[in-house]
Amino acid sequence: MGKLNQNQPIMKKLILKSFTSLLALLLVSASNFSLGQSALSPNEKNIESSSPSSPPTIQDPFNPFSLRPIPKSHIAFQKTLWLRLSFKQKTNLPLWYAGHQLSKFLIENALEGKITAYQDDKLETVLSKSELLEKLKAENQENALQNDCTTRFINFSELSTLEIKEDYILDNRHSRMIHDVLAFTLILPHNAEGNSLGLTQKIVSFSYKEIIEKLFRPLKEDYVVIETTKSNGHIPNLETLIDARFFHGYVVKYDNFGDEYFEDKYDNKREAALKCIQYEEHLIEFEGTLWEY
């Protein structure tokens, strides 16, 4: 009996030590659980403290110059194409009917500040009004427009070539190919009367999204009634015309490491033109056989 009483203090110490260890273990487990919950469901305070100066990251980015942007996660295939078309071709006359030339319309609105003029179709470098006027100065004084200051500019009717930059995209969410038009570039052809250099000159580029949203959607018309002395007709609104592909142009370039046009790769112009047609046929075949696999 005396021996049992002597062991009681030792047993009390063991019990107290075990209880203390269990309590510490429970506290650590609760702390870890709280941290885990915080990491899985971060609140605004946690986000701000982790990156106080940086803007919130975009989880599913898209092209800001796209009229109808497609999230990157929806893109299964993408190829950037450049198409070149002549306004004087019969198929493209809806872009170039009398008194309503698209090139003249775009440049006049750019000079008025309604849309932005860019140096090229990357849409990064903005041209000021003075810089745009400088690019419009005519080299050949015979075929030019003259203002009060005797400065001569390119006749807008000479800007008869348009280059369209677009992304050719397979949207896996809707299972279809999309032509996502990004930019228009007005070109002075090498054989234009106002071109004394004899070289194809890119004059100015515009954002297609900005053209539609600021100039054509406010019209709220799918078709524009055209009344002339020769005939009456209906011309599609530019957005309708582009969406329905009511124009004809040739693929002159696709995205490549050398940023080369077909005409840069082949010395013979006839061979370069054939390669343009063959590449376009390849794209049509690609789209046609896509769903067989």
Sine and cosine of phi, psi and omega as CSV:
sin_phi,cos_phi,sin_psi,cos_psi,sin_omega,cos_omega
0.00,0.00,-0.68,0.74,0.03,-1.00
-0.91,0.41,-0.57,0.82,0.00,-1.00
-0.93,0.38,-0.59,0.81,0.02,-1.00
-0.91,0.41,-0.64,0.77,0.03,-1.00
-0.90,0.43,-0.53,0.85,0.01,-1.00
-0.93,0.37,-0.48,0.88,-0.05,-1.00
-1.00,0.07,-0.19,0.98,-0.04,-1.00
-0.88,0.48,-0.71,0.71,0.03,-1.00
-0.86,0.51,-0.59,0.81,-0.02,-1.00
-0.92,0.39,-0.67,0.74,0.00,-1.00
-0.91,0.41,-0.63,0.78,0.04,-1.00
-0.88,0.48,-0.65,0.76,0.01,-1.00
-0.90,0.44,-0.65,0.76,0.00,-1.00
-0.91,0.42,-0.67,0.74,0.01,-1.00
-0.90,0.43,-0.69,0.72,0.01,-1.00
-0.89,0.46,-0.65,0.76,0.00,-1.00
-0.91,0.41,-0.65,0.76,0.01,-1.00
-0.91,0.42,-0.66,0.75,0.02,-1.00
-0.90,0.43,-0.65,0.76,0.02,-1.00
-0.90,0.44,-0.68,0.74,0.01,-1.00
-0.90,0.43,-0.66,0.76,0.01,-1.00
-0.91,0.42,-0.65,0.76,0.02,-1.00
-0.90,0.44,-0.67,0.74,0.02,-1.00
-0.90,0.45,-0.65,0.76,0.01,-1.00
-0.90,0.44,-0.65,0.76,0.02,-1.00
-0.91,0.42,-0.64,0.77,0.02,-1.00
-0.90,0.43,-0.68,0.74,0.02,-1.00
-0.90,0.43,-0.68,0.74,0.01,-1.00
-0.89,0.46,-0.67,0.74,0.01,-1.00
-0.90,0.43,-0.64,0.77,0.01,-1.00
-0.90,0.43,-0.70,0.71,0.01,-1.00
-0.90,0.43,-0.64,0.77,0.03,-1.00
-0.89,0.46,-0.65,0.76,0.01,-1.00
-0.90,0.44,-0.68,0.74,0.03,-1.00
-0.90,0.43,-0.63,0.77,0.01,-1.00
-0.90,0.44,-0.68,0.73,0.04,-1.00
-0.89,0.45,-0.62,0.79,0.01,-1.00
-0.91,0.42,-0.62,0.79,0.00,-1.00
-0.95,0.32,-0.61,0.79,-0.01,-1.00
-0.96,0.27,-0.57,0.82,-0.02,-1.00
-0.80,-0.61,0.96,0.29,-0.04,-1.00
-0.92,0.39,0.64,-0.77,0.06,-1.00
-1.00,-0.08,0.02,-1.00,-0.05,-1.00
-0.87,0.49,-0.58,0.81,-0.01,-1.00
-0.89,0.45,-0.66,0.75,0.01,-1.00
-0.91,0.41,-0.63,0.77,0.00,-1.00
-0.91,0.42,-0.72,0.69,-0.03,-1.00
-0.90,0.44,-0.64,0.77,-0.03,-1.00
-0.95,0.32,-0.50,0.86,-0.01,-1.00
-0.96,0.27,-0.55,0.83,0.02,-1.00
-0.57,-0.82,0.98,0.20,-0.10,-1.00
-0.92,0.40,-0.48,0.88,-0.10,-1.00
-0.97,-0.25,-0.32,0.95,-0.08,-1.00
-1.00,0.00,0.55,-0.83,0.02,-1.00
-0.95,0.31,0.34,-0.94,0.01,-1.00
-0.88,0.47,0.66,-0.75,-0.04,-1.00
-0.98,0.21,0.56,-0.83,0.02,-1.00
-1.00,0.02,0.86,-0.50,-0.07,-1.00
-0.95,0.30,-0.57,0.82,-0.05,-1.00
-0.77,-0.64,0.99,0.11,-0.13,-0.99
-0.94,0.35,0.35,-0.94,0.06,-1.00
-0.56,-0.83,0.22,-0.98,-0.05,-1.00
-0.97,0.24,0.87,-0.49,-0.03,-1.00
-0.93,0.36,-0.29,0.96,-0.01,-1.00
-1.00,-0.06,0.07,1.00,0.01,-1.00
-0.99,0.11,0.71,-0.71,0.01,-1.00
-0.92,0.38,-0.64,0.76,0.08,-1.00
-0.81,-0.59,0.99,0.11,-0.16,-0.99
-0.88,0.47,0.62,-0.78,0.04,-1.00
-0.93,-0.36,0.84,-0.55,0.03,-1.00
-0.84,0.55,0.57,-0.82,-0.05,-1.00
-0.86,0.51,-0.55,0.83,-0.02,-1.00
-0.93,0.37,-0.27,0.96,0.00,-1.00
-1.00,-0.03,-0.11,0.99,-0.09,-1.00
-1.00,-0.05,0.90,-0.43,0.04,-1.00
-1.00,-0.07,-0.44,0.90,0.01,-1.00
-0.48,-0.88,0.63,-0.78,0.00,-1.00
-0.51,-0.86,0.70,-0.71,0.05,-1.00
-0.62,-0.78,0.77,-0.63,0.04,-1.00
-1.00,0.02,0.77,-0.64,-0.05,-1.00
-0.84,-0.54,0.46,-0.89,0.12,-0.99
-0.85,-0.52,0.86,-0.52,0.03,-1.00
-0.94,-0.35,0.63,-0.78,0.02,-1.00
-0.86,-0.52,0.75,-0.66,-0.02,-1.00
-0.71,-0.71,0.45,-0.90,0.03,-1.00
-0.97,-0.22,0.78,-0.63,0.03,-1.00
-0.90,0.43,-0.41,0.91,-0.09,-1.00
-0.99,0.14,-0.17,0.99,0.07,-1.00
-0.94,0.35,0.62,-0.79,-0.12,-0.99
-0.83,0.55,-0.64,0.77,-0.02,-1.00
-0.89,0.46,-0.47,0.88,-0.09,-1.00
-0.99,-0.16,0.17,0.99,-0.02,-1.00
-0.88,0.48,-0.47,0.89,0.09,-1.00
-0.86,0.51,-0.31,0.95,0.07,-1.00
-1.00,-0.02,-0.07,1.00,-0.22,-0.98
-0.56,-0.83,0.61,0.80,-0.01,-1.00
-0.98,0.18,0.32,-0.95,-0.18,-0.98
-0.80,0.60,0.82,-0.57,0.05,-1.00
0.98,0.18,-0.05,1.00,-0.04,-1.00
-0.73,-0.68,0.70,0.72,0.01,-1.00
-0.90,0.43,0.73,-0.68,-0.06,-1.00
-0.88,0.48,-0.64,0.77,-0.02,-1.00
-0.88,0.47,-0.69,0.72,0.03,-1.00
-0.89,0.45,-0.69,0.73,-0.02,-1.00
-0.87,0.49,-0.70,0.72,-0.04,-1.00
-0.93,0.36,-0.70,0.71,-0.04,-1.00
-0.91,0.41,-0.67,0.75,0.01,-1.00
-0.88,0.47,-0.66,0.75,0.03,-1.00
-0.94,0.34,-0.53,0.85,0.06,-1.00
-0.93,0.38,-0.66,0.75,0.02,-1.00
-0.92,0.39,-0.48,0.88,0.05,-1.00
-0.99,0.11,-0.09,1.00,0.03,-1.00
0.99,0.12,0.23,0.97,-0.02,-1.00
-0.99,0.17,-0.49,0.87,0.09,-1.00
-0.72,-0.69,0.26,-0.96,-0.07,-1.00
-1.00,-0.09,0.72,-0.70,0.09,-1.00
-0.99,-0.13,0.71,-0.70,-0.02,-1.00
-0.89,-0.46,0.42,-0.91,0.00,-1.00
-0.93,0.38,-0.62,0.78,0.00,-1.00
-0.51,-0.86,0.00,-1.00,-0.11,-0.99
-0.98,0.18,0.08,1.00,0.17,-0.98
-0.96,0.29,-0.31,0.95,0.06,-1.00
0.86,0.51,0.67,0.74,0.01,-1.00
-0.93,-0.37,-0.68,0.73,-0.06,-1.00
-0.99,-0.13,0.90,-0.44,-0.02,-1.00
-1.00,0.07,0.67,-0.74,0.06,-1.00
-0.99,-0.10,0.75,-0.66,0.11,-0.99
-0.97,0.25,0.15,-0.99,-0.01,-1.00
-0.87,0.49,-0.67,0.74,0.00,-1.00
-0.92,0.40,-0.62,0.79,0.02,-1.00
-0.92,0.39,-0.61,0.79,0.04,-1.00
-0.91,0.41,-0.68,0.73,0.04,-1.00
-0.89,0.46,-0.58,0.81,0.03,-1.00
-0.90,0.43,-0.63,0.77,0.00,-1.00
-0.95,0.31,-0.38,0.92,-0.01,-1.00
-1.00,0.02,-0.04,1.00,0.02,-1.00
-0.90,0.44,0.68,-0.73,-0.06,-1.00
-1.00,0.10,0.68,-0.74,0.12,-0.99
-0.99,0.17,-0.64,0.77,0.00,-1.00
-0.99,-0.11,0.88,-0.48,-0.10,-0.99
-0.98,0.20,-0.19,0.98,-0.06,-1.00
-0.96,0.27,-0.62,0.78,-0.05,-1.00
-0.89,-0.45,0.97,0.25,-0.07,-1.00
-0.54,-0.84,0.33,-0.94,0.08,-1.00
-1.00,-0.09,0.69,-0.72,-0.07,-1.00
-0.92,-0.40,0.68,-0.73,0.07,-1.00
-0.95,-0.30,-0.14,-0.99,-0.08,-1.00
-0.91,0.41,-0.42,0.91,-0.04,-1.00
-1.00,0.00,0.23,0.97,0.02,-1.00
0.89,0.45,0.21,0.98,0.11,-0.99
-0.99,0.15,0.74,-0.68,-0.04,-1.00
-0.97,-0.25,0.67,-0.74,-0.03,-1.00
-0.85,-0.52,0.31,-0.95,0.03,-1.00
-0.88,0.48,0.71,-0.70,0.13,-0.99
-0.92,0.39,0.81,-0.58,-0.08,-1.00
-0.86,0.51,-0.42,0.91,0.03,-1.00
-0.93,0.37,-0.26,0.97,0.04,-1.00
-0.99,0.15,-0.34,0.94,0.03,-1.00
-0.99,0.13,0.94,0.34,-0.18,-0.98
-0.98,-0.17,0.17,0.99,0.01,-1.00
-0.83,-0.55,0.70,-0.71,0.01,-1.00
-0.85,-0.52,0.70,-0.71,0.10,-1.00
-0.93,-0.37,0.80,-0.60,-0.03,-1.00
-0.95,-0.32,0.81,-0.59,0.10,-1.00
-0.98,-0.21,0.79,-0.62,-0.02,-1.00
-0.56,-0.83,0.41,-0.91,0.12,-0.99
-0.99,-0.16,0.79,-0.61,0.05,-1.00
-0.99,-0.12,0.95,-0.33,-0.25,-0.97
-0.83,-0.55,0.67,-0.74,0.21,-0.98
-0.99,-0.11,0.94,-0.34,0.02,-1.00
-1.00,0.05,0.96,-0.27,-0.07,-1.00
-0.96,0.28,-0.27,0.96,0.03,-1.00
-0.96,0.28,-0.61,0.79,-0.01,-1.00
-0.95,-0.31,0.01,1.00,0.06,-1.00
0.81,0.59,0.81,0.59,0.05,-1.00
-0.43,-0.90,0.38,-0.92,0.05,-1.00
-1.00,0.06,0.64,-0.77,-0.07,-1.00
-0.78,-0.63,0.69,-0.72,0.14,-0.99
-0.99,-0.12,0.98,-0.20,-0.05,-1.00
-0.99,-0.11,1.00,-0.09,-0.05,-1.00
-0.95,0.31,0.73,-0.68,-0.08,-1.00
-0.91,-0.41,-0.66,0.75,-0.14,-0.99
-0.52,-0.85,0.50,-0.87,0.15,-0.99
-0.93,-0.38,0.69,-0.73,0.09,-1.00
-0.80,-0.60,0.82,-0.57,0.04,-1.00
-1.00,0.06,0.72,-0.69,-0.11,-0.99
-0.82,-0.57,0.67,-0.74,0.14,-0.99
-1.00,-0.06,0.93,-0.37,-0.06,-1.00
-0.88,0.48,0.38,-0.93,-0.04,-1.00
-0.92,0.39,-0.42,0.91,-0.04,-1.00
-0.99,-0.16,0.19,0.98,0.03,-1.00
-0.93,0.37,0.55,-0.83,-0.03,-1.00
-0.90,0.44,-0.51,0.86,0.00,-1.00
-1.00,0.09,0.07,1.00,-0.03,-1.00
-0.96,-0.27,0.99,-0.17,-0.02,-1.00
-0.99,0.14,-0.29,0.96,-0.03,-1.00
-0.98,0.21,-0.39,0.92,-0.02,-1.00
0.96,0.27,0.29,0.96,0.00,-1.00
-0.85,-0.53,0.51,-0.86,0.09,-1.00
-0.92,0.40,0.82,-0.57,-0.08,-1.00
-0.88,-0.48,0.82,-0.58,0.12,-0.99
-0.99,0.11,0.85,-0.53,-0.12,-0.99
-1.00,-0.05,-0.81,0.58,-0.09,-1.00
-0.38,-0.92,0.48,-0.88,0.04,-1.00
-0.86,-0.50,0.43,-0.90,0.01,-1.00
-0.69,-0.73,0.47,-0.88,0.09,-1.00
-0.98,0.19,0.84,-0.55,0.01,-1.00
-0.88,0.47,-0.63,0.77,0.02,-1.00
-0.85,0.52,-0.69,0.72,-0.02,-1.00
-0.93,0.36,-0.62,0.78,0.03,-1.00
-0.86,0.52,-0.74,0.67,-0.06,-1.00
-0.94,0.35,-0.74,0.68,-0.10,-0.99
-0.94,0.33,-0.53,0.85,-0.09,-1.00
-0.99,-0.17,-0.42,0.91,-0.09,-1.00
-0.92,-0.39,-0.60,0.80,-0.14,-0.99
-0.97,-0.25,-0.62,0.78,0.02,-1.00
-0.90,0.43,-0.56,0.83,0.07,-1.00
-0.87,0.49,-0.35,0.94,0.02,-1.00
-0.93,0.37,-0.48,0.88,0.01,-1.00
0.81,0.58,0.63,0.78,0.03,-1.00
-0.75,-0.66,0.74,-0.67,0.07,-1.00
-0.97,0.22,-0.51,0.86,0.00,-1.00
-0.71,-0.70,0.53,-0.85,0.02,-1.00
-0.94,-0.35,0.79,-0.61,-0.01,-1.00
-0.98,0.19,0.80,-0.59,-0.01,-1.00
-0.94,-0.35,0.84,-0.55,0.03,-1.00
-0.87,-0.49,0.88,-0.47,0.03,-1.00
-0.77,-0.64,0.09,-1.00,0.01,-1.00
-0.96,0.29,-0.33,0.94,-0.06,-1.00
-1.00,-0.06,-0.66,0.75,-0.06,-1.00
-0.37,-0.93,0.33,-0.95,0.10,-0.99
-0.93,-0.36,0.64,-0.77,-0.02,-1.00
-0.32,-0.95,0.00,-1.00,0.01,-1.00
-0.82,-0.57,0.81,-0.58,0.03,-1.00
-0.96,-0.28,0.77,-0.64,0.00,-1.00
-0.89,0.46,0.56,-0.83,0.20,-0.98
-0.82,0.57,0.54,-0.84,-0.10,-0.99
-0.82,0.57,-0.66,0.75,0.00,-1.00
-0.89,0.46,-0.68,0.74,0.04,-1.00
-0.90,0.43,-0.67,0.74,-0.03,-1.00
-0.90,0.44,-0.70,0.72,-0.02,-1.00
-0.95,0.31,-0.68,0.74,-0.01,-1.00
-0.88,0.48,-0.64,0.77,-0.02,-1.00
-0.99,0.10,-0.05,1.00,0.00,-1.00
0.87,0.50,0.68,0.74,0.05,-1.00
-1.00,0.09,0.79,0.61,0.07,-1.00
-0.45,-0.89,0.19,-0.98,0.01,-1.00
-0.73,-0.68,0.81,-0.59,0.06,-1.00
-0.53,-0.85,0.30,-0.95,0.00,-1.00
-0.97,-0.25,0.61,-0.79,0.11,-0.99
-0.95,0.30,0.92,-0.40,-0.05,-1.00
-0.97,-0.24,-0.22,0.98,0.01,-1.00
-0.31,-0.95,0.52,-0.85,0.20,-0.98
-0.78,-0.63,0.34,-0.94,-0.09,-1.00
-0.88,0.47,0.81,-0.58,0.00,-1.00
-0.53,-0.85,0.31,-0.95,-0.10,-1.00
-0.89,0.45,-0.54,0.84,-0.01,-1.00
-1.00,0.07,-0.09,1.00,-0.06,-1.00
0.78,0.63,0.71,0.71,-0.07,-1.00
-0.98,-0.20,0.59,-0.81,0.16,-0.99
-0.99,0.13,0.27,-0.96,0.07,-1.00
-0.86,0.51,-0.60,0.80,-0.03,-1.00
-0.94,0.35,-0.34,0.94,0.07,-1.00
-0.98,0.18,-0.46,0.89,-0.07,-1.00
-0.99,0.11,-0.41,0.91,-0.08,-1.00
-0.81,-0.59,0.74,-0.67,-0.01,-1.00
-0.95,0.31,-0.57,0.82,-0.01,-1.00
-0.99,0.13,0.86,-0.51,-0.03,-1.00
-0.90,0.43,-0.56,0.83,0.01,-1.00
-0.91,0.42,-0.67,0.74,0.02,-1.00
-0.91,0.41,-0.64,0.77,0.03,-1.00
-0.89,0.45,-0.65,0.76,0.02,-1.00
-0.91,0.42,-0.63,0.78,0.04,-1.00
-0.90,0.43,-0.64,0.77,0.02,-1.00
-0.91,0.43,-0.59,0.81,0.05,-1.00
-0.88,0.48,-0.72,0.69,-0.02,-1.00
-0.92,0.40,-0.67,0.74,0.00,-1.00
-0.90,0.45,-0.62,0.78,0.00,-1.00
-0.92,0.39,-0.64,0.77,0.04,-1.00
-0.90,0.43,-0.63,0.77,0.06,-1.00
-0.90,0.43,-0.59,0.81,0.05,-1.00
-0.89,0.46,-0.64,0.77,0.02,-1.00
-0.92,0.40,-0.64,0.77,0.02,-1.00
-0.90,0.44,-0.68,0.73,0.03,-1.00
-0.90,0.43,-0.64,0.77,0.02,-1.00
-0.86,0.50,-0.71,0.70,-0.01,-1.00
-0.93,0.36,-0.61,0.80,-0.04,-1.00
-0.93,0.36,-0.56,0.83,-0.04,-1.00
-0.99,-0.15,0.06,1.00,-0.08,-1.00
-0.86,0.51,-0.64,0.77,-0.13,-0.99
-1.00,0.02,0.13,0.99,0.04,-1.00
-1.00,0.08,-0.20,0.98,-0.08,-1.00
-0.96,-0.27,0.00,0.00,0.00,0.00
